[in-house]
Amino acid sequence: MIVILYIAALVAAIGFLVLCIGLAMTLSSLKKTMDNVANIMAGIEGQMEGITRETTSLLEKTNMLAEDIQGKSQQLNSVVTAVKGFGESVSGLSDSVKHITTSINTNVSKNSDQIAQVIQWSNAFIGIRDKLKKQKATETETIYEEVPKKHKRK
């Protein structure tokens, strides 16, 4: 019976040895995995530093662009204000011209009889003037014709 105990102890020792060897192999494999994870994490950390630098650079450029856009927007606002003022001036000028045209049309309508009368008097005056010119020209011709006749008699 003692032999059975020794055999049982030997089997238990062999089992414990197999368990320890298996555990050692598992821990060795786990160590390799953990080393790989540590290397990957170091690579990720390096990449994150690069991403952080690029992000910082992009943020700086974005801020510069935002400031530039804001400055240009303010300049554009002044241009828009100037164009608006010009439009208002043109509108005011258009209203003034419209008012003057309306005033002229109203005055012409009110004074159309007087204007027609002035035109008639002008035509009459021009007719009288033309008749006087013809009459004066005829008298001048008559005088010039008589003058040479007088010279011949002398």
Secondary structure, 3 states (H helix, E strand, C coil): CHHHHHHHHHHHHHHHHHHHHHHHHHHHHHHHHHHHHHHHHHHHHHHHHHHHHHHHHHHHHHHHHHHHHHHHHHHHHHHHHHHHHHHHHHHHHHHHHHHHHHHHHHHHHHCHHHHHHHHHHHHHHHHHHHHHHHHHHHHHHHHHHHHHHHHHHC
